[in-house]
């Protein structure tokens, strides 16, 4: 397959996935819809909660919609323009995927295939249903993908490089186990938001998307707020009030009740609006239904603090021109590489 053919396949995949957006995308005349895969993916979306209680229909549709918007001709061309993938390498890359949010491993899947390589995917048990169906659609476009995509639940064997995502603890295991192979090993990262007290109601409402989308389980979800000394959280709590609906989800409600009970019994001071706990804490990763916060005295000291902790941070959300804007943390572009490690450059240099 040529690079042009691979690009066309993923552009078609983007159109296919657009049919599963919340708005229900229109299908162009003559588009190869593939009824079999369409129906299977449709059924899987409806059954999602039975496999993973955090994978709601709403969140799966959001993920599919984001990928359909990313997989356009313009986006793909701009993404791969700096690299030379004209000649296929056909190296075999093992991908160990996380399972915290729907299709969290798709970017690695896409990167390996569009660069002209083979992949062996070891999926998380929390997210095993969606990606194989997407692979089925690619098989319908080009049968050769059957020789380039494999899924395994067993031990990884016969591969040239590895991309592995896990916790800080599993990363140490990965680094030891894959020491002899070219690798990208990803660890825990969290995202933060910087507030000045001058934010509009609309900005704070958008921040709710950054905090609560996927129930806060993604590394791009804001889990900590930096606020000026003496910040009044009243406007923030009013702006995020619509997210109280998360209490209708039993797993979220149980986590909220549990964490609140722990903080009460431990006599930790905290703020609470009935569905989100705010706790002052210097750590980055907060529990579900909790967001940490920390006060800062001036912009310069905060900038230094964020720079010193850059390896722990996936996103910084704020209203300035250099950070991710409010409401956009869960809408990454193709060039927003996880952990800021250029996956395509890694694959090109194999």
N, C-alpha and C positions, 0 to 999 in steps of 0.2 A: 504493500500500500504506500502511496505517496503521501507527503505531508498535506497536500491539498485534499486528497480523499479523506484523510483522518479529520481534517477541519470540517469538511462537509458533513461527515457522520455526526459530529458533536453539535453542529448547527441544527441538523435534523432532530437530534435528541432534545435540544432546547425547545423546538416547536412541539415535539411530542409531550414533553413535561408541562408545557404551558396549558395543556388541556386539563391539568389537575390543579391549576391555580384556583384561589378562592373565587375569582371572577369567572372562571370557566373559559379558557382561551378558545378562539375560533380556529378551525382547522382549514388551512389553505386548500383550494381545489386541487385534487389529484395527489394530496399528501399521503404517503404510505403509513396509515394510522396503526396498522397491526392490531387487529381486534383482540387477538389472543393475549398479548402482553398488556394491552389497555385494560381488559377485563380483569386480568390477574392482579395488576397494580391497584385497580379500583377496589377490588375485594380486600386486598391487603391493607389499604388505608382504612377501610371500615372495621377491620379486625385488629387494628394496631394495638389498641389498649389491652387486648387479651395477651399479647406477647410482652409488652412493656407498658406499665401503667403510666409512665411519664410521656409516652409517645401518643399524644392526643391527635385526633383528626386535624384539628386546627393547626397544630405545630408541624405535622407532616406536610400539609398543604402549603404552609408558609415556606418550608424548606424547598419543596419542589418548585414553588413559584420563584424563589430567589435564584435557583439554578437555571430555570428557564430564562430569566432575565439576563443572567451572566453569559449564557451560551448563544450569543449572537455573533454574526459574522464580524462585525466591527470589534467587539470585545475580544474575540479569539485572535483576530489578526493583530491587534495592538499588543496583546499579551505575549504572543510568541515571536513577535518581530525582532527582538534583540538576540534571538538564539538561532543556531543553525541545526535544524532537524531535517534537512533535505535527504540525508542518507539514513536509513534505518539501522539502528544499532543492534536491536534484538537481544539486549541483555535482559536477564530475568531479575526483577526487583520484587522482593518480599515486602509486603505492607502489613504491619500490625496495627489494626485500627482501634480507636476508642469507640465508645457506644453511648456517650452522654447525651447527644442530641441526634435527631434523624439525619442520616447521610453525612455524618461528620467526616467520614473517610473519603468522600467522593472527590475532593480536590486532588488527593494523592492518586486515586484511581485514574482520573482524567489526565494528570500530569504524566504518569508513566505511559499511558497509551498514546497520547498525542505526540510524545517525544519519540515514538517508534520502538518502544520496548514491550516486553512481556511482564505480566504481574502474577504474583501469587498472593491472594488476599486472605489474611487471617482476621476474620471479623470478631468483634465483641459479641458475646451472647445476647447483649441488650439491643443489638441492631443488626440482625442477620437476614431480614426479609426483603428489604427494599433494593439493595444494590444488585443482588442476583437477577432481579426482574429488569433492572436497567441494562444489565449485561445481555439479557435475552433480546432486548430491543436492538442492541448493537449487532448481535448475531444475525438478526433479520436484515440488517443493512449490509453486512459483510461477514460471511461465514468464517473468514480467516480469524476473526476475533476469538473464535472458540479455541484456537491454538495460542492465543495471547492472554487469555483471562482464565484463571483457575481460582477456586475457593477451597480452603482447607480448614479443618478443625484440629488436625493433628500437628505433628512436628514439621517445621519448615525444613525443606531440603532442596538442594540443587538450585541455588540462587546466587546472583553475583553481587547484589547490594541489598540494603534493607532500609526501610523508613518505618520507624516504630514510634507510637504515641502512647504514653502512659503516665503514671504518677512519678514523683521524685524517687520513690522506692523502686518501682519497676524499671526506671531508667538506669539505675545502677546495675541491675541484672542485665538489661539489654546491652549496656556498654561492655560488660564483661563477656557476655555470650557471643556478641557480634564483633568482637575486637578485631578480627581478621578480615572483616568486610567493610567496604565503603558504606557509611551509614549517616542517616539523620535520626537522632534520638531526641524526642521531644519530652519535656517535663511539665510539671504543673505550672500554669500561668493563670493570672487573674486580670481583670480589667477594673479601672477606677474612673471616677468622674470628678472633675474639679468645678466647684461652685464658687461664685463670687458674691452672691446675694443680689445680683442685678439681673438674674435670669427672668425672662417673661414666663407667663403662665403656659404658653405654648411650648417653650423649651423644657420646662419641668414635666409637662405631660409627655413630651417625646422621650425624656429620660426614663419614664416608666417602661417604655419599650426596651430600652437597654438593660434595665434591671430584671423585668419579669418575663420577657419572651423565653420560651423553653423552660419556664419556672426558675430561671436563673442558673441552669445547669451547665451552660456553655462557658468556655474560657473567655469569650467575648462579652459575656454578661457582666455588667457593672456590679461588683460585690463590695465596693468601698467608695465612700464619698470623702473628698477633702473639702472642708468648709472653713470660712474665716472665723476667727475667734468670736464667740458670742452669736453665732449664726442661729436664726430663728427658723425651725423646720416646719412652721405652720403652713406656709405657702407650698412647700414640697409635699406635705401630706395631703393637702387639699387637691393638688394637681394629679396625684396618683390614685385618688379615690376610686376611679372606675375599675382598678385592678383588684378590688375587693372580691370580684367574682371568682378569683382563684380559690377562695375558701370552699367553693362548690366542688373542688377536686379533692378527693379524700386524702391523697398522699401529701398534697401541699398543706392541707388543714392539719393533718397529723404532725407534720414537721413543725408547723407554727406552734401548736400546742406543746409539743415536746420541748422545743428550744426555749419557749417562754417559761415553762416549768423549771428547766435547768437554771435559767438566769435568776428566777425568783428564789429558788432554794439556795443558790450560791450567793444570793444577796448582791448580785451585780446590778449597778444602775443601768437603766435602759429607757428608751422611748418606745411607745407602742400606740398604733392607731387601730388595733383590732385585727390586722392581717399582715403587718410588716413591723418587725422589731428593728430599731436603730440602736446600735451599741458602740460606744467609743472603744476603739481597739486599734493597735498598731499593725495587726496582721492584715493580709490582703484577702485571703479566702474565707468568706463568711458562710455559715450554714444556710440551708434553704429557709426562706421566709425571714431572713435576717440580713441586714446590710451594715457593715462596719462604717464608722466615720472617724475622722481625725481632723483636728483644727490646725490651721497654719497661720503664721503671723505675717508673712509677706511673700510676694511672688517669687523672689530670688531664692529663698530657702526652700520653697516647695519645688521649684524647678530642679534644684540640686538633689533633693530627696528622690524625685522621680527618676532622675538620671542615674543615681546610685543603685536604684532598684529596677533598672530597665530589663534585666534578665528575668524578673519575676512578673513583668507586665506584658499583657497581650495588646490591650488598647488603653488609651487615655482619651476620655470623652470630655469635651468642654465646648464653650462657645467661641474659643479663639480660632484663628485661621490655620493653625498648624496641627491641631488635634482632630479627632473624629467628632463630627457634629452630633448634637443630641438626637437620639432616635436612629442613628445609623450604624451602631456597633454590630448589629446582626445582619448587615447588608454589605459584606465584604466584596471587593472586586477580585478578579482572577489573580491580580498581582499582589494581593494582600496575603502573603505567605505566612503560614503559622509559625510562631516563634521568630518571625523575621528572617527565616532561613530560605534562601531562594531554591526551591525544589527543582525548577527547570535547569538552573545552572549546575546543580548537583548531578542531574541526569545527563546533561550534555557532556559532562566531564568524566563519565564512567569509562 
